[in-house]
């Protein structure tokens, strides 16, 4: 009553003092700290600062709370623009990182696809070459067994080629017979093999060795790819050597199983994947494949396969 006369005036003076202390305190702190971390501390400091200043009015300061903090109108627009620019910068950074990751993933996928496609094309060329070599061998054998029937068959094929649908022949039946005979003689002459060449040309030994090696490697790759659930192009054959074993277990018997004591010839292969080496044994044609990788030492390719839990033989289907 002595200092401010009325309660309303006292309240107004108290608001002015608190607002002044609030502005001073906020000026010393960051906006994010006031909102997120230090709001309680700021309010306590303001309360302690205004308490002795309000005491002469007979007012006891119990607590101070901040309901809302607005920017002054003259700077609000610039503050909002700065906030928008900061959010845009963060968004642009996220987009750039996303675009970089997208490019890396696409590049890696394209590279993997190219590797798989190249490996498939290589295998297709080998299979096609092996098929052509087998066809040459079969034709050579048929020519050697019955040259007359072979030339007759070839002449029929020539008839199908030259006498197609809607073909018109002008002449007598004798002319037609003579034409057929000339075609047959030409086919017979084309089928002749120079003397001394028959015993060497049809064998195709080089192609045969490549085809056998390809079948063996393909069978081992398929078995390991199935085991690891990876693509066959990711597997490398590091070594392949002939081997023989005293029974049909291919050198990796399963404990408790009995095997026929028959000498079995085949191959021992080492395949690498992600710095690990796996050992596989196969028979001569790759029809049986056994995972002989030692369980306790996957990286040791030099040692013999352990008898601890080898995989059972896998029958690989022969190509038609």
C-alpha positions in Angstrom: 0.0 0.0 0.0 2.8 2.4 0.9 4.9 1.7 -2.2 2.4 1.0 -5.1 -0.9 2.1 -3.6 -3.0 -0.6 -5.3 -2.8 -4.3 -6.0 -3.1 -3.8 -9.8 -0.2 -1.4 -9.8 1.8 -3.9 -7.8 1.0 -6.6 -10.4 2.1 -4.3 -13.2 5.4 -3.5 -11.5 6.0 -7.2 -10.9 5.3 -8.0 -14.5 7.8 -5.3 -15.7 10.5 -6.6 -13.4 10.0 -10.2 -14.3 9.9 -9.4 -18.1 13.1 -7.4 -17.8 14.9 -10.2 -16.0 13.5 -12.7 -18.5 14.9 -10.7 -21.5 18.3 -10.4 -19.8 18.4 -14.2 -19.1 17.2 -15.2 -22.5 19.8 -13.0 -24.2 22.5 -15.2 -22.5 21.1 -18.6 -23.7 20.5 -20.3 -27.0 17.0 -20.7 -28.2 17.4 -24.5 -28.6 18.8 -24.8 -25.1 15.8 -22.9 -23.6 13.3 -25.1 -25.4 15.0 -28.5 -25.0 17.4 -28.7 -22.1 17.8 -25.8 -19.8 14.3 -24.3 -19.6 13.9 -25.3 -15.9 17.3 -23.8 -15.0 16.5 -20.5 -16.8 13.2 -20.2 -14.9 14.9 -20.8 -11.6 17.6 -18.2 -12.3 14.9 -15.6 -13.2 13.0 -16.4 -10.0 16.2 -15.9 -7.9 17.0 -12.7 -9.8 13.5 -11.0 -9.3 12.8 -12.2 -5.8 14.9 -9.5 -4.0 13.6 -6.8 -6.4 10.0 -7.7 -5.6 10.4 -8.1 -1.9 10.2 -4.3 -1.1 6.7 -4.3 -2.6 5.6 -7.0 -0.1 5.6 -9.6 -2.9 7.0 -13.1 -2.3 8.2 -14.8 -5.6 7.2 -18.4 -5.4 7.8 -19.5 -9.0 8.3 -18.1 -12.5 7.0 -20.0 -15.6 7.5 -19.3 -19.3 4.2 -19.7 -21.3 5.4 -18.6 -24.7 8.5 -17.0 -26.4 8.0 -15.0 -29.6 10.5 -13.3 -31.8 10.2 -9.6 -32.1 8.2 -8.7 -35.3 11.2 -6.9 -36.8 13.3 -10.0 -36.9 10.7 -12.8 -37.0 10.7 -13.0 -40.8 14.5 -13.3 -41.0 14.6 -15.9 -38.3 12.0 -18.0 -40.1 13.9 -17.7 -43.4 17.0 -18.8 -41.6 15.2 -21.8 -40.2 13.9 -22.7 -43.6 17.3 -22.4 -45.1 18.8 -24.7 -42.5 16.1 -27.4 -43.1 16.7 -27.1 -46.8 20.4 -27.6 -46.3 19.7 -30.7 -44.3 17.2 -32.0 -46.9 19.7 -31.4 -49.8 22.4 -33.2 -47.9 20.1 -36.2 -47.3 19.1 -36.2 -51.0 22.8 -36.1 -52.1 23.7 -39.0 -49.8 20.7 -40.9 -51.1 21.7 -40.2 -54.7 25.2 -41.4 -53.9 24.0 -44.6 -52.3 21.6 -45.2 -55.2 24.5 -44.8 -57.7 26.7 -47.1 -55.8 24.0 -49.8 -55.5 23.1 -49.5 -59.2 26.8 -49.7 -60.2 27.4 -52.7 -58.1 24.3 -54.5 -59.4 25.3 -53.6 -63.0 28.8 -55.0 -62.4 27.4 -58.2 -60.9 24.9 -58.6 -63.7 27.7 -58.2 -66.2 29.9 -60.8 -64.4 27.0 -63.3 -64.4 26.1 -62.6 -68.0 29.8 -63.0 -69.1 30.1 -66.3 -67.1 26.9 -67.6 -68.7 28.0 -66.6 -72.2 31.4 -68.4 -71.5 29.6 -71.5 -70.3 27.2 -71.4 -73.3 30.1 -71.2 -75.7 31.9 -74.1 -74.1 28.7 -76.2 -74.1 28.0 -75.3 -77.7 31.6 -76.2 -78.7 31.4 -79.5 -76.8 28.1 -80.3 -78.5 29.6 -79.6 -81.9 32.6 -81.8 -81.1 30.3 -84.6 -80.1 28.3 -84.1 -83.3 31.4 -84.4 -85.4 32.4 -87.5 -83.5 29.0 -89.1 -84.1 29.0 -88.2 -87.8 32.5 -89.5 -88.2 31.6 -92.8 -86.5 28.5 -93.2 -88.7 30.5 -92.5 -91.8 33.1 -95.1 -90.8 30.5 -97.8 -90.0 28.3 -97.3 -93.2 29.5 -94.7 -95.7 26.8 -95.6 -98.2 23.9 -95.1 -95.8 25.6 -91.9 -94.5 25.8 -90.4 -98.1 22.2 -91.5 -98.7 21.0 -89.6 -95.6 23.0 -86.5 -96.6 21.5 -86.6 -100.1 18.0 -86.7 -98.5 18.9 -83.6 -96.5 20.0 -81.9 -99.7 16.7 -82.8 -101.4 14.9 -81.0 -98.5 17.1 -78.0 -99.0 16.9 -77.6 -102.7 13.4 -79.0 -103.4 11.4 -76.8 -101.2 7.7 -76.1 -101.3 6.3 -74.7 -104.6 9.4 -75.8 -106.6 8.8 -76.3 -110.3 11.0 -78.6 -112.3 10.8 -78.6 -116.1 11.9 -81.9 -117.7 11.2 -85.6 -118.0 11.3 -88.1 -115.3 14.7 -89.2 -116.5 15.9 -85.7 -116.1 14.6 -85.6 -112.5 16.2 -89.0 -111.8 19.5 -87.7 -113.2 19.3 -84.6 -111.0 18.7 -86.7 -107.9 21.6 -88.9 -108.9 23.9 -85.9 -109.4 22.9 -84.6 -106.0 23.6 -88.0 -104.4 27.0 -88.2 -106.0 27.9 -84.7 -104.9 26.9 -85.5 -101.3 28.9 -88.8 -101.5 31.9 -87.0 -102.7 31.6 -84.3 -100.1 31.4 -87.0 -97.4 34.6 -88.6 -98.5 37.4 -88.2 -95.9 41.0 -88.0 -97.2 43.0 -91.1 -96.6 44.9 -91.0 -93.3 42.6 -88.4 -91.8 39.8 -90.6 -90.5 41.7 -91.9 -87.5 42.8 -88.5 -86.2 40.2 -85.8 -87.1 37.1 -87.2 -85.4 38.7 -87.7 -82.0 38.7 -84.0 -81.1 40.9 -84.8 -78.0 41.6 -81.2 -77.1 37.9 -80.4 -77.1 37.1 -83.5 -75.2 39.5 -82.7 -72.3 38.0 -79.2 -72.1 34.5 -80.6 -72.0 35.4 -83.0 -69.3 37.0 -80.3 -67.2 34.0 -78.1 -67.7 31.6 -80.7 -66.6 33.6 -81.5 -63.5 34.0 -77.8 -62.5 30.3 -77.1 -63.2 29.2 -79.9 -61.0 31.5 -78.7 -58.1 30.4 -75.1 -58.6 26.8 -76.0 -58.5 27.2 -78.1 -55.3 29.0 -75.2 -53.5 26.6 -72.5 -54.8 23.7 -74.5 -53.5 25.4 -74.9 -50.1 26.3 -71.2 -49.8 23.2 -69.9 -51.6 25.3 -67.8 -54.0 25.6 -67.5 -57.7 28.0 -69.9 -59.4 29.9 -67.0 -61.0 31.1 -65.9 -57.6 33.1 -69.1 -57.2 36.6 -69.7 -58.5 38.2 -73.1 -59.1 41.7 -72.6 -57.8 43.0 -76.2 -58.4 41.9 -79.4 -60.0 43.9 -82.6 -59.9 43.1 -86.3 -60.7 42.7 -88.6 -57.7 41.6 -92.2 -56.9 40.1 -93.7 -53.7 39.7 -97.3 -52.4 35.9 -97.1 -52.2 32.9 -95.3 -53.6 32.9 -92.7 -50.8 35.3 -90.6 -52.9 37.6 -90.3 -49.9 35.0 -88.7 -47.6 33.2 -91.5 -45.8 30.2 -90.7 -43.6 30.7 -92.2 -40.1 28.5 -95.3 -39.8 28.0 -95.8 -43.5 29.4 -98.8 -45.4 30.8 -98.5 -48.9 31.7 -100.9 -51.7 35.4 -101.5 -51.9 35.9 -100.5 -55.5 38.7 -98.4 -56.7 37.1 -95.1 -57.8 38.9 -92.5 -60.0 38.0 -88.9 -60.1 39.1 -85.4 -59.3 39.9 -83.3 -56.2 39.0 -79.6 -56.6 39.6 -76.5 -54.5 37.1 -73.7 -54.8 37.5 -70.2 -53.3 34.8 -67.8 -52.1 35.4 -64.7 -50.0 38.9 -65.7 -48.9 37.7 -69.2 -47.9 38.6 -72.4 -49.7 36.3 -75.4 -50.0 37.4 -78.9 -51.1 35.2 -81.2 -53.3 35.8 -84.6 -54.7 34.0 -85.9 -57.8 34.0 -89.1 -59.9 35.4 -89.2 -63.4 32.3 -87.7 -65.1 31.2 -85.3 -62.3 28.0 -87.3 -61.7 28.8 -87.7 -58.0 30.1 -84.7 -56.0 31.1 -84.8 -52.3 31.8 -81.8 -50.1 35.1 -82.8 -48.3 35.8 -79.4 -46.8 37.2 -79.9 -43.2 34.8 -78.4 -40.8 37.5 -77.2 -38.4 39.8 -75.7 -41.0 37.9 -74.3 -44.0 41.0 -72.3 -45.2 43.3 -75.3 -45.3 43.3 -76.6 -48.8 46.5 -78.5 -48.5 45.3 -81.0 -45.9 43.2 -84.0 -46.6 39.5 -83.8 -46.0 38.4 -84.6 -42.5 36.0 -87.4 -41.8 34.0 -85.3 -39.5 30.6 -84.9 -41.0 31.3 -84.7 -44.8 28.3 -84.0 -47.0 26.7 -87.0 -48.7 27.4 -87.4 -52.4 25.4 -85.2 -54.7 24.3 -86.7 -58.0 24.6 -84.1 -60.7 22.4 -84.5 -63.8 24.3 -85.1 -67.0 23.6 -82.6 -69.8 21.5 -84.0 -72.6 
